[in-house]
Amino acid sequence: MGSVVGETLGYSLTAVWTVLVASVLWRKGFPRWFAVLGTVAAALILLGVAAPWRVPGAQQANCAGYVLWSGWMLALAVLWGRRRE
């Protein structure tokens, strides 16, 4: 039960946070592709909610989402650094 609740909350909160940050950054002038990339990563992460019920492809989608999310976070650091110069 702990992994079901913990993973569900973790995946859900990561996805919601990512969508919120992506939308705020887009409104602040960041590129549209960046917001779309963050939203896609969030959607894939959110599919991880179905993983405890062994939904086919849920674990792979979640893994791909977190890999994409990691790249998105690195891109955020680069874009943020360029904006501060």
TILOGU-777465 format. One record per atom (N, C-alpha, C): residue number from 1; residue in three letters; atom name; x, y negated, z. Coordinates in Angstrom, 2 decimals. Layout:
BEGIN
+-----+-----+----+---------+---------+---------+
!   k !   r !  a !    east !   north !      up !
+-----+-----+----+---------+---------+---------+
! NUM ! ALA ! CA !       X !       Y !       Z !
...
+-----+-----+----+---------+---------+---------+
***
This chain:
BEGIN
+-----+-----+----+---------+---------+---------+
!   k !   r !  a !    east !   north !      up !
+-----+-----+----+---------+---------+---------+
!   1 ! MET !  N !    0.82 !    1.20 !    0.00 !
!   1 ! MET ! CA !    0.00 !    0.00 !    0.00 !
!   1 ! MET !  C !    0.86 !   -1.26 !    0.00 !
!   2 ! GLY !  N !    1.98 !   -1.21 !    0.67 !
!   2 ! GLY ! CA !    2.84 !   -2.39 !    0.73 !
!   2 ! GLY !  C !    3.38 !   -2.80 !   -0.62 !
!   3 ! SER !  N !    3.77 !   -1.80 !   -1.42 !
!   3 ! SER ! CA !    4.28 !   -2.16 !   -2.75 !
!   3 ! SER !  C !    3.17 !   -2.67 !   -3.65 !
!   4 ! VAL !  N !    1.98 !   -2.14 !   -3.48 !
!   4 ! VAL ! CA !    0.86 !   -2.62 !   -4.29 !
!   4 ! VAL !  C !    0.56 !   -4.08 !   -3.97 !
!   5 ! VAL !  N !    0.47 !   -4.40 !   -2.69 !
!   5 ! VAL ! CA !    0.16 !   -5.77 !   -2.30 !
!   5 ! VAL !  C !    1.35 !   -6.69 !   -2.57 !
!   6 ! GLY !  N !    2.55 !   -6.25 !   -2.19 !
!   6 ! GLY ! CA !    3.74 !   -7.08 !   -2.38 !
!   6 ! GLY !  C !    4.04 !   -7.36 !   -3.84 !
!   7 ! GLU !  N !    3.98 !   -6.33 !   -4.66 !
!   7 ! GLU ! CA !    4.25 !   -6.53 !   -6.07 !
!   7 ! GLU !  C !    3.17 !   -7.37 !   -6.73 !
!   8 ! THR !  N !    1.93 !   -7.13 !   -6.36 !
!   8 ! THR ! CA !    0.83 !   -7.90 !   -6.94 !
!   8 ! THR !  C !    0.99 !   -9.38 !   -6.62 !
!   9 ! LEU !  N !    1.26 !   -9.70 !   -5.36 !
!   9 ! LEU ! CA !    1.45 !  -11.09 !   -4.98 !
!   9 ! LEU !  C !    2.71 !  -11.68 !   -5.62 !
!  10 ! GLY !  N !    3.77 !  -10.93 !   -5.64 !
!  10 ! GLY ! CA !    5.02 !  -11.42 !   -6.22 !
!  10 ! GLY !  C !    4.89 !  -11.72 !   -7.71 !
!  11 ! TYR !  N !    4.32 !  -10.79 !   -8.45 !
!  11 ! TYR ! CA !    4.13 !  -11.00 !   -9.89 !
!  11 ! TYR !  C !    3.16 !  -12.15 !  -10.14 !
!  12 ! SER !  N !    2.09 !  -12.18 !   -9.40 !
!  12 ! SER ! CA !    1.07 !  -13.22 !   -9.61 !
!  12 ! SER !  C !    1.62 !  -14.60 !   -9.30 !
!  13 ! LEU !  N !    2.30 !  -14.75 !   -8.17 !
!  13 ! LEU ! CA !    2.82 !  -16.05 !   -7.79 !
!  13 ! LEU !  C !    3.94 !  -16.51 !   -8.72 !
!  14 ! THR !  N !    4.78 !  -15.58 !   -9.17 !
!  14 ! THR ! CA !    5.82 !  -15.94 !  -10.13 !
!  14 ! THR !  C !    5.20 !  -16.44 !  -11.43 !
!  15 ! ALA !  N !    4.17 !  -15.74 !  -11.90 !
!  15 ! ALA ! CA !    3.52 !  -16.13 !  -13.15 !
!  15 ! ALA !  C !    2.83 !  -17.50 !  -13.01 !
!  16 ! VAL !  N !    2.12 !  -17.71 !  -11.93 !
!  16 ! VAL ! CA !    1.42 !  -18.99 !  -11.73 !
!  16 ! VAL !  C !    2.43 !  -20.12 !  -11.61 !
!  17 ! TRP !  N !    3.48 !  -19.93 !  -10.84 !
!  17 ! TRP ! CA !    4.51 !  -20.96 !  -10.68 !
!  17 ! TRP !  C !    5.14 !  -21.31 !  -12.02 !
!  18 ! THR !  N !    5.44 !  -20.29 !  -12.81 !
!  18 ! THR ! CA !    6.09 !  -20.51 !  -14.11 !
!  18 ! THR !  C !    5.19 !  -21.31 !  -15.04 !
!  19 ! VAL !  N !    3.91 !  -20.97 !  -15.11 !
!  19 ! VAL ! CA !    2.98 !  -21.70 !  -15.97 !
!  19 ! VAL !  C !    2.86 !  -23.15 !  -15.50 !
!  20 ! LEU !  N !    2.76 !  -23.36 !  -14.21 !
!  20 ! LEU ! CA !    2.67 !  -24.73 !  -13.69 !
!  20 ! LEU !  C !    3.91 !  -25.55 !  -14.01 !
!  21 ! VAL !  N !    5.07 !  -24.97 !  -13.80 !
!  21 ! VAL ! CA !    6.32 !  -25.68 !  -14.09 !
!  21 ! VAL !  C !    6.44 !  -25.96 !  -15.59 !
!  22 ! ALA !  N !    6.13 !  -24.98 !  -16.42 !
!  22 ! ALA ! CA !    6.21 !  -25.17 !  -17.87 !
!  22 ! ALA !  C !    5.28 !  -26.28 !  -18.34 !
!  23 ! SER !  N !    4.07 !  -26.31 !  -17.81 !
!  23 ! SER ! CA !    3.13 !  -27.34 !  -18.25 !
!  23 ! SER !  C !    3.55 !  -28.73 !  -17.78 !
!  24 ! VAL !  N !    4.08 !  -28.84 !  -16.57 !
!  24 ! VAL ! CA !    4.54 !  -30.14 !  -16.08 !
!  24 ! VAL !  C !    5.74 !  -30.62 !  -16.89 !
!  25 ! LEU !  N !    6.67 !  -29.72 !  -17.17 !
!  25 ! LEU ! CA !    7.85 !  -30.10 !  -17.94 !
!  25 ! LEU !  C !    7.48 !  -30.52 !  -19.36 !
!  26 ! TRP !  N !    6.50 !  -29.85 !  -19.95 !
!  26 ! TRP ! CA !    6.06 !  -30.22 !  -21.30 !
!  26 ! TRP !  C !    5.49 !  -31.64 !  -21.29 !
!  27 ! ARG !  N !    4.69 !  -31.94 !  -20.26 !
!  27 ! ARG ! CA !    4.14 !  -33.29 !  -20.15 !
!  27 ! ARG !  C !    5.22 !  -34.34 !  -19.89 !
!  28 ! LYS !  N !    6.33 !  -33.91 !  -19.34 !
!  28 ! LYS ! CA !    7.44 !  -34.83 !  -19.04 !
!  28 ! LYS !  C !    8.40 !  -34.97 !  -20.21 !
!  29 ! GLY !  N !    8.09 !  -34.36 !  -21.36 !
!  29 ! GLY ! CA !    8.91 !  -34.55 !  -22.54 !
!  29 ! GLY !  C !    9.83 !  -33.41 !  -22.91 !
!  30 ! PHE !  N !    9.77 !  -32.30 !  -22.20 !
!  30 ! PHE ! CA !   10.57 !  -31.15 !  -22.60 !
!  30 ! PHE !  C !    9.98 !  -30.57 !  -23.89 !
!  31 ! PRO !  N !   10.77 !  -29.83 !  -24.67 !
!  31 ! PRO ! CA !   10.28 !  -29.29 !  -25.94 !
!  31 ! PRO !  C !    9.10 !  -28.33 !  -25.76 !
!  32 ! ARG !  N !    8.24 !  -28.30 !  -26.77 !
!  32 ! ARG ! CA !    7.06 !  -27.42 !  -26.72 !
!  32 ! ARG !  C !    7.48 !  -25.95 !  -26.67 !
!  33 ! TRP !  N !    8.52 !  -25.59 !  -27.42 !
!  33 ! TRP ! CA !    8.96 !  -24.20 !  -27.45 !
!  33 ! TRP !  C !    9.32 !  -23.72 !  -26.04 !
!  34 ! PHE !  N !    9.82 !  -24.65 !  -25.24 !
!  34 ! PHE ! CA !   10.21 !  -24.29 !  -23.88 !
!  34 ! PHE !  C !    8.99 !  -23.94 !  -23.03 !
!  35 ! ALA !  N !    7.93 !  -24.73 !  -23.16 !
!  35 ! ALA ! CA !    6.70 !  -24.44 !  -22.43 !
!  35 ! ALA !  C !    6.07 !  -23.14 !  -22.89 !
!  36 ! VAL !  N !    6.10 !  -22.89 !  -24.19 !
!  36 ! VAL ! CA !    5.53 !  -21.65 !  -24.73 !
!  36 ! VAL !  C !    6.34 !  -20.45 !  -24.25 !
!  37 ! LEU !  N !    7.65 !  -20.56 !  -24.26 !
!  37 ! LEU ! CA !    8.50 !  -19.47 !  -23.80 !
!  37 ! LEU !  C !    8.22 !  -19.14 !  -22.33 !
!  38 ! GLY !  N !    8.08 !  -20.15 !  -21.50 !
!  38 ! GLY ! CA !    7.76 !  -19.93 !  -20.10 !
!  38 ! GLY !  C !    6.40 !  -19.28 !  -19.91 !
!  39 ! THR !  N !    5.43 !  -19.69 !  -20.71 !
!  39 ! THR ! CA !    4.08 !  -19.13 !  -20.61 !
!  39 ! THR !  C !    4.06 !  -17.68 !  -21.05 !
!  40 ! VAL !  N !    4.79 !  -17.35 !  -22.10 !
!  40 ! VAL ! CA !    4.88 !  -15.96 !  -22.56 !
!  40 ! VAL !  C !    5.55 !  -15.09 !  -21.49 !
!  41 ! ALA !  N !    6.62 !  -15.59 !  -20.91 !
!  41 ! ALA ! CA !    7.29 !  -14.85 !  -19.84 !
!  41 ! ALA !  C !    6.34 !  -14.62 !  -18.68 !
!  42 ! ALA !  N !    5.55 !  -15.64 !  -18.33 !
!  42 ! ALA ! CA !    4.60 !  -15.52 !  -17.22 !
!  42 ! ALA !  C !    3.53 !  -14.48 !  -17.53 !
!  43 ! ALA !  N !    3.05 !  -14.46 !  -18.76 !
!  43 ! ALA ! CA !    2.02 !  -13.48 !  -19.14 !
!  43 ! ALA !  C !    2.56 !  -12.06 !  -19.04 !
!  44 ! LEU !  N !    3.80 !  -11.85 !  -19.49 !
!  44 ! LEU ! CA !    4.40 !  -10.52 !  -19.41 !
!  44 ! LEU !  C !    4.63 !  -10.11 !  -17.95 !
!  45 ! ILE !  N !    5.06 !  -11.06 !  -17.14 !
!  45 ! ILE ! CA !    5.26 !  -10.76 !  -15.71 !
!  45 ! ILE !  C !    3.93 !  -10.40 !  -15.06 !
!  46 ! LEU !  N !    2.89 !  -11.12 !  -15.42 !
!  46 ! LEU ! CA !    1.58 !  -10.87 !  -14.83 !
!  46 ! LEU !  C !    1.06 !   -9.47 !  -15.18 !
!  47 ! LEU !  N !    1.47 !   -8.93 !  -16.32 !
!  47 ! LEU ! CA !    1.08 !   -7.57 !  -16.67 !
!  47 ! LEU !  C !    1.63 !   -6.55 !  -15.67 !
!  48 ! GLY !  N !    2.66 !   -6.93 !  -14.94 !
!  48 ! GLY ! CA !    3.22 !   -6.05 !  -13.92 !
!  48 ! GLY !  C !    2.25 !   -5.73 !  -12.80 !
!  49 ! VAL !  N !    1.18 !   -6.52 !  -12.68 !
!  49 ! VAL ! CA !    0.16 !   -6.26 !  -11.67 !
!  49 ! VAL !  C !   -0.47 !   -4.88 !  -11.92 !
!  50 ! ALA !  N !   -0.52 !   -4.46 !  -13.17 !
!  50 ! ALA ! CA !   -1.13 !   -3.18 !  -13.51 !
!  50 ! ALA !  C !   -0.16 !   -2.01 !  -13.34 !
!  51 ! ALA !  N !    1.10 !   -2.27 !  -13.08 !
!  51 ! ALA ! CA !    2.10 !   -1.20 !  -12.97 !
!  51 ! ALA !  C !    1.80 !   -0.19 !  -11.86 !
!  52 ! PRO !  N !    1.36 !   -0.60 !  -10.66 !
!  52 ! PRO ! CA !    1.09 !    0.41 !   -9.63 !
!  52 ! PRO !  C !    0.00 !    1.42 !  -10.01 !
!  53 ! TRP !  N !   -0.83 !    1.06 !  -10.96 !
!  53 ! TRP ! CA !   -1.89 !    1.97 !  -11.41 !
!  53 ! TRP !  C !   -1.46 !    2.73 !  -12.66 !
!  54 ! ARG !  N !   -0.18 !    2.67 !  -12.96 !
!  54 ! ARG ! CA !    0.42 !    3.42 !  -14.06 !
!  54 ! ARG !  C !   -0.24 !    3.15 !  -15.42 !
!  55 ! VAL !  N !   -0.55 !    1.89 !  -15.66 !
!  55 ! VAL ! CA !   -1.09 !    1.49 !  -16.95 !
!  55 ! VAL !  C !    0.06 !    1.57 !  -17.97 !
!  56 ! PRO !  N !   -0.16 !    2.26 !  -19.08 !
!  56 ! PRO ! CA !    0.93 !    2.42 !  -20.06 !
!  56 ! PRO !  C !    1.45 !    1.07 !  -20.56 !
!  57 ! GLY !  N !    2.75 !    0.92 !  -20.52 !
!  57 ! GLY ! CA !    3.41 !   -0.28 !  -21.02 !
!  57 ! GLY !  C !    3.51 !   -1.42 !  -20.01 !
!  58 ! ALA !  N !    2.86 !   -1.30 !  -18.86 !
!  58 ! ALA ! CA !    2.87 !   -2.39 !  -17.89 !
!  58 ! ALA !  C !    4.27 !   -2.62 !  -17.32 !
!  59 ! GLN !  N !    4.97 !   -1.55 !  -17.00 !
!  59 ! GLN ! CA !    6.32 !   -1.70 !  -16.44 !
!  59 ! GLN !  C !    7.28 !   -2.28 !  -17.47 !
!  60 ! GLN !  N !    7.17 !   -1.83 !  -18.72 !
!  60 ! GLN ! CA !    8.04 !   -2.35 !  -19.77 !
!  60 ! GLN !  C !    7.76 !   -3.82 !  -20.04 !
!  61 ! ALA !  N !    6.48 !   -4.19 !  -20.05 !
!  61 ! ALA ! CA !    6.12 !   -5.59 !  -20.26 !
!  61 ! ALA !  C !    6.64 !   -6.45 !  -19.12 !
!  62 ! ASN !  N !    6.51 !   -5.95 !  -17.90 !
!  62 ! ASN ! CA !    6.99 !   -6.68 !  -16.74 !
!  62 ! ASN !  C !    8.50 !   -6.86 !  -16.79 !
!  63 ! CYS !  N !    9.20 !   -5.81 !  -17.14 !
!  63 ! CYS ! CA !   10.66 !   -5.88 !  -17.26 !
!  63 ! CYS !  C !   11.06 !   -6.89 !  -18.33 !
!  64 ! ALA !  N !   10.42 !   -6.82 !  -19.49 !
!  64 ! ALA ! CA !   10.70 !   -7.77 !  -20.57 !
!  64 ! ALA !  C !   10.38 !   -9.19 !  -20.12 !
!  65 ! GLY !  N !    9.30 !   -9.34 !  -19.37 !
!  65 ! GLY ! CA !    8.92 !  -10.66 !  -18.86 !
!  65 ! GLY !  C !    9.96 !  -11.25 !  -17.94 !
!  66 ! TYR !  N !   10.51 !  -10.42 !  -17.07 !
!  66 ! TYR ! CA !   11.53 !  -10.93 !  -16.15 !
!  66 ! TYR !  C !   12.85 !  -11.22 !  -16.86 !
!  67 ! VAL !  N !   13.19 !  -10.45 !  -17.89 !
!  67 ! VAL ! CA !   14.39 !  -10.75 !  -18.68 !
!  67 ! VAL !  C !   14.19 !  -12.09 !  -19.40 !
!  68 ! LEU !  N !   13.02 !  -12.25 !  -20.02 !
!  68 ! LEU ! CA !   12.69 !  -13.50 !  -20.70 !
!  68 ! LEU !  C !   12.66 !  -14.66 !  -19.71 !
!  69 ! TRP !  N !   12.10 !  -14.43 !  -18.53 !
!  69 ! TRP ! CA !   12.00 !  -15.46 !  -17.49 !
!  69 ! TRP !  C !   13.40 !  -15.90 !  -17.05 !
!  70 ! SER !  N !   14.31 !  -14.94 !  -16.93 !
!  70 ! SER ! CA !   15.69 !  -15.27 !  -16.54 !
!  70 ! SER !  C !   16.35 !  -16.16 !  -17.59 !
!  71 ! GLY !  N !   16.14 !  -15.83 !  -18.86 !
!  71 ! GLY ! CA !   16.65 !  -16.68 !  -19.93 !
!  71 ! GLY !  C !   16.00 !  -18.06 !  -19.92 !
!  72 ! TRP !  N !   14.71 !  -18.08 !  -19.60 !
!  72 ! TRP ! CA !   13.99 !  -19.35 !  -19.50 !
!  72 ! TRP !  C !   14.56 !  -20.22 !  -18.39 !
!  73 ! MET !  N !   14.88 !  -19.60 !  -17.27 !
!  73 ! MET ! CA !   15.46 !  -20.35 !  -16.16 !
!  73 ! MET !  C !   16.84 !  -20.90 !  -16.52 !
!  74 ! LEU !  N !   17.63 !  -20.12 !  -17.25 !
!  74 ! LEU ! CA !   18.94 !  -20.61 !  -17.70 !
!  74 ! LEU !  C !   18.76 !  -21.77 !  -18.68 !
!  75 ! ALA !  N !   17.78 !  -21.64 !  -19.58 !
!  75 ! ALA ! CA !   17.50 !  -22.73 !  -20.52 !
!  75 ! ALA !  C !   17.05 !  -23.98 !  -19.76 !
!  76 ! LEU !  N !   16.27 !  -23.79 !  -18.70 !
!  76 ! LEU ! CA !   15.84 !  -24.92 !  -17.88 !
!  76 ! LEU !  C !   17.05 !  -25.65 !  -17.30 !
!  77 ! ALA !  N !   18.01 !  -24.89 !  -16.82 !
!  77 ! ALA ! CA !   19.22 !  -25.51 !  -16.26 !
!  77 ! ALA !  C !   19.96 !  -26.32 !  -17.32 !
!  78 ! VAL !  N !   20.08 !  -25.76 !  -18.52 !
!  78 ! VAL ! CA !   20.77 !  -26.46 !  -19.61 !
!  78 ! VAL !  C !   20.02 !  -27.71 !  -20.01 !
!  79 ! LEU !  N !   18.71 !  -27.57 !  -20.24 !
!  79 ! LEU ! CA !   17.90 !  -28.72 !  -20.65 !
!  79 ! LEU !  C !   17.87 !  -29.80 !  -19.58 !
!  80 ! TRP !  N !   17.75 !  -29.39 !  -18.34 !
!  80 ! TRP ! CA !   17.72 !  -30.34 !  -17.23 !
!  80 ! TRP !  C !   19.06 !  -31.08 !  -17.15 !
!  81 ! GLY !  N !   20.17 !  -30.33 !  -17.31 !
!  81 ! GLY ! CA !   21.48 !  -30.95 !  -17.27 !
!  81 ! GLY !  C !   21.69 !  -31.97 !  -18.39 !
!  82 ! ARG !  N !   21.19 !  -31.66 !  -19.56 !
!  82 ! ARG ! CA !   21.32 !  -32.59 !  -20.69 !
!  82 ! ARG !  C !   20.49 !  -33.85 !  -20.49 !
!  83 ! ARG !  N !   19.34 !  -33.72 !  -19.84 !
!  83 ! ARG ! CA !   18.48 !  -34.87 !  -19.61 !
!  83 ! ARG !  C !   19.07 !  -35.82 !  -18.58 !
!  84 ! ARG !  N !   19.88 !  -35.32 !  -17.67 !
!  84 ! ARG ! CA !   20.45 !  -36.15 !  -16.61 !
!  84 ! ARG !  C !   21.68 !  -36.92 !  -17.08 !
!  85 ! GLU !  N !   22.25 !  -36.55 !  -18.22 !
!  85 ! GLU ! CA !   23.48 !  -37.22 !  -18.70 !
!  85 ! GLU !  C !   23.19 !  -38.60 !  -19.23 !
+-----+-----+----+---------+---------+---------+
***
